[in-house]
Amino acid sequence: MNKIYSLNWEYSHSGDSERDAFHIPFENSDKSSTIFLNPRYKDKLPNRILFRANFNIIPDFDYPLTDLYVPILSDKMISLLTEIGDFKAIFTSVIMIDDTFLDEIYDKSGDLKPDLKTVSSYKAITIVNRENCFDFENSIYKPSELNPSIPGYVKMIVLKPLENSPPIFRIKEVPSMLFITEKAKLLLELNNIKGCVFEEVKLSPCDK
């Protein structure tokens, strides 16, 4: 049975207020946790996101912790996941700017100044895949007050085993959680991908 893991940020590596990068506000940035979570809001996504970043950490960390709390993946990490299998996602360009640069970052034309130290090897991703694998029988949860047929608060999540899932995905019952397959986890670890914490998810018991 192939294992499934939740993908989380590693909080202990940064000495910069526990964040690797802080975004420069953009339209709807106050709604980022919503618009990057659900592809129905793709028209509200920005063309790019600028971050002031700690260059002692960037670009060494592939899954940086930012104040937006949306998945920001290095191009290397995305490439490795794509090696395993296709997954549907919307990719938003990210530019990391050295946070020690304190002057105005734009020139008179409104472009980023050419002497800025930047890193552009990251993307914000909106995962489109929603896998139908939530185990209603074995998970521990309270039904939603608005719609009792779906979970509200989930205390313990149990997923049904998946045979041919994409390497990274979400589920509609707990859309805030991001999951990866065992094969994806092993490949990321083999390639020393930094910034990730993997927590094994309980799977439905096998039928006897």
Buried (B, 14 or more C-beta within 10 A) or exposed (E): EEBBBBBBBBEEBBEBEEBBBBBEEBEBBEEBEEBBBBBEBEEEBBEEBBBBBBBEBBBEBBBBBBBBBBBBBBBBBBEBBEEBBEBEBBBBEBBBBBBEBEEEBEEEEEEBBEEBEBBEBBBBBBBBBBBEBBBEEBBEBEEEEEEEEBBEEBEEBBBBBBEEBBBBBBBEBBEEBBBBBBBBBBBBEEBEBBBBEBEEBBBBEEEE
